[in-house]
C-alpha cells in the first residue's frame, strides 16, 4: 500500500477545512492550522464550520495553533486569503524549514496588490527560488460548499516540475475529486484570480435585473480579456479554455455559492463596497484583484473593458447602470482580431 503523506492545511476557512476533511477522509495524516486561535478552538469544540453546517469535521482531525507543529508535515497546503499569503510565508521562513523534505501547495486565488505578483511568485520571493520545483498550485471550479458535500469536482494541479504536479495529483485525487496535471503555472494562477472580477460583473448584471443574454456575453467577453492579459504576461491561451479559466469562470460567475457574484449583485442593489463586503462575511477576492489586474493591464498595454468598468464602479463611484451602458456603447468591431490571433504587433 503506498505511503500516505502527512499534510498540514494552513488556513481554516471554508476551503481549508474542506480540503483538510478531504485529505483526512482519504487516509492522509492531516492537521489544520490558522492564524486565529479562537477560530481553531471553536472548530475543535463544535466540529462544525459556521459556513458549512452540513459538514461533520472528523473527530480525529487536529486543529493546532502552533505553526511549527503543523509545519512538520511533508506537505503544506496554503489555503489562506490571498492577502495573507506573504505573511504566512514569512512565518514559515522564520522556522527555517528544510524544503528538500517538504512541498508546498497553494490553494489560494488572487494577486498581491502591492507588487502585482502571483502567489507562487510571492512564496518563491519569501522562501527562496529553490522552492520552485517543490511547489504547486491546486485550482479549478471548486466551491467548498459542493466539494464538502462530495459532489463530483475536477481541478488542476500545476507545477514547474512534472513530478511535483503528479505528486499533488496523487495526494488529492479521490473518486469525487478528480485532479489533472498542468505545467502552465502562470496561466492557472491568473485564471483562478481574474475570473473573480468577471464574477463581480456578472453579479452586477443580475442585480440590475438583466438576463441570460447579458450574463453569457459578460462571461464570454470576460474570458477573452482574461486570456488577453494572460498571454501578454507569458501564459498560454489554451490554459484559459480549460478548467482553471473557462471552468472556474462559469462556476464563479453563475453560482449562488460565489461570494464574488453575490457581492456584485449587492453593489448593483445600491450597497457600498464596504456594506456589501460586510454582508458577504468572507473575503471577496475580486475586489483586490480588480485593482491589481487594472494595473497589470496598463503595464502590459492590454485592453480589458469589463475589468475597467468594474474598477470604475468599485473604486471611482461610477453607477453600475452607467458602466453597463458604456460597455455596450464601445466602438463597433469584429469579435475576433485575426492579426492579433496570428501574433501580429501591427
C-alpha positions, 0 to 999 in steps of 0.5 A, spaced: 500 500 500 503 506 498 505 511 503 500 516 505 503 523 506 502 527 512 499 534 510 498 540 514 492 545 511 494 552 513 488 556 513 481 554 516 476 557 512 471 554 508 476 551 503 481 549 508 477 545 512 474 542 506 480 540 503 483 538 510 476 533 511 478 531 504 485 529 505 483 526 512 477 522 509 482 519 504 487 516 509 492 522 509 495 524 516 492 531 516 492 537 521 489 544 520 492 550 522 490 558 522 492 564 524 486 565 529 486 561 535 479 562 537 477 560 530 481 553 531 478 552 538 471 553 536 472 548 530 475 543 535 469 544 540 463 544 535 466 540 529 462 544 525 464 550 520 459 556 521 459 556 513 458 549 512 453 546 517 452 540 513 459 538 514 461 533 520 469 535 521 472 528 523 473 527 530 480 525 529 482 531 525 487 536 529 486 543 529 493 546 532 495 553 533 502 552 533 505 553 526 511 549 527 507 543 529 503 543 523 509 545 519 512 538 520 508 535 515 511 533 508 506 537 505 503 544 506 497 546 503 496 554 503 489 555 503 489 562 506 486 569 503 490 571 498 492 577 502 495 573 507 499 569 503 506 573 504 505 573 511 504 566 512 510 565 508 514 569 512 512 565 518 514 559 515 521 562 513 522 564 520 522 556 522 527 555 517 524 549 514 528 544 510 524 544 503 528 538 500 523 534 505 517 538 504 512 541 498 508 546 498 501 547 495 497 553 494 490 553 494 489 560 494 486 565 488 488 572 487 494 577 486 498 581 491 496 588 490 502 591 492 507 588 487 502 585 482 505 578 483 502 571 483 502 567 489 507 562 487 511 568 485 510 571 492 512 564 496 518 563 491 520 571 493 519 569 501 522 562 501 527 562 496 527 560 488 529 553 490 522 552 492 520 552 485 520 545 483 517 543 490 511 547 489 504 547 486 498 550 485 491 546 486 485 550 482 479 549 478 471 550 479 471 548 486 466 551 491 467 548 498 460 548 499 459 542 493 466 539 494 464 538 502 458 535 500 462 530 495 459 532 489 463 530 483 469 536 482 475 536 477 481 541 478 488 542 476 494 541 479 500 545 476 507 545 477 514 547 474 516 540 475 512 534 472 513 530 478 511 535 483 504 536 479 503 528 479 505 528 486 499 533 488 495 529 483 496 523 487 495 526 494 488 529 492 485 525 487 479 521 490 473 518 486 469 525 487 475 529 486 478 528 480 485 532 479 489 533 472 496 535 471 498 542 468 505 545 467 502 552 465 503 555 472 502 562 470 496 561 466 492 557 472 494 562 477 491 568 473 485 564 471 483 562 478 484 570 480 481 574 474 475 570 473 473 573 480 472 580 477 468 577 471 464 574 477 463 581 480 460 583 473 456 578 472 453 579 479 452 586 477 448 584 471 443 580 475 442 585 480 440 590 475 435 585 473 438 583 466 438 576 463 441 570 460 443 574 454 447 579 458 450 574 463 453 569 457 456 575 453 459 578 460 462 571 461 464 570 454 467 577 453 470 576 460 474 570 458 477 573 452 480 579 456 482 574 461 486 570 456 488 577 453 492 579 459 494 572 460 498 571 454 501 578 454 504 576 461 507 569 458 501 564 459 498 560 454 491 561 451 489 554 451 490 554 459 484 559 459 479 554 455 480 549 460 478 548 467 482 553 471 479 559 466 473 557 462 471 552 468 472 556 474 469 562 470 462 559 469 462 556 476 464 563 479 460 567 475 453 563 475 453 560 482 449 562 488 455 559 492 460 565 489 461 570 494 464 574 488 457 574 484 453 575 490 457 581 492 456 584 485 449 583 485 449 587 492 453 593 489 448 593 483 442 593 489 445 600 491 450 597 497 457 600 498 463 596 497 464 596 504 456 594 506 456 589 501 463 586 503 460 586 510 454 582 508 458 577 504 462 575 511 468 572 507 473 575 503 471 577 496 477 576 492 475 580 486 475 586 489 483 586 490 484 583 484 480 588 480 485 593 482 491 589 481 489 586 474 487 594 472 494 595 473 497 589 470 493 591 464 496 598 463 503 595 464 502 590 459 498 595 454 492 590 454 485 592 453 480 589 458 473 593 458 469 589 463 475 589 468 475 597 467 468 598 468 468 594 474 474 598 477 470 604 475 464 602 479 468 599 485 473 604 486 471 611 482 463 611 484 461 610 477 453 607 477 453 600 475 447 602 470 452 607 467 458 602 466 453 597 463 451 602 458 458 604 456 460 597 455 455 596 450 456 603 447 464 601 445 466 602 438 463 597 433 468 591 431 469 584 429 469 579 435 475 576 433 482 580 431 485 575 426 492 579 426 492 579 433 490 571 433 496 570 428 501 574 433 501 580 429 504 587 433 501 591 427 
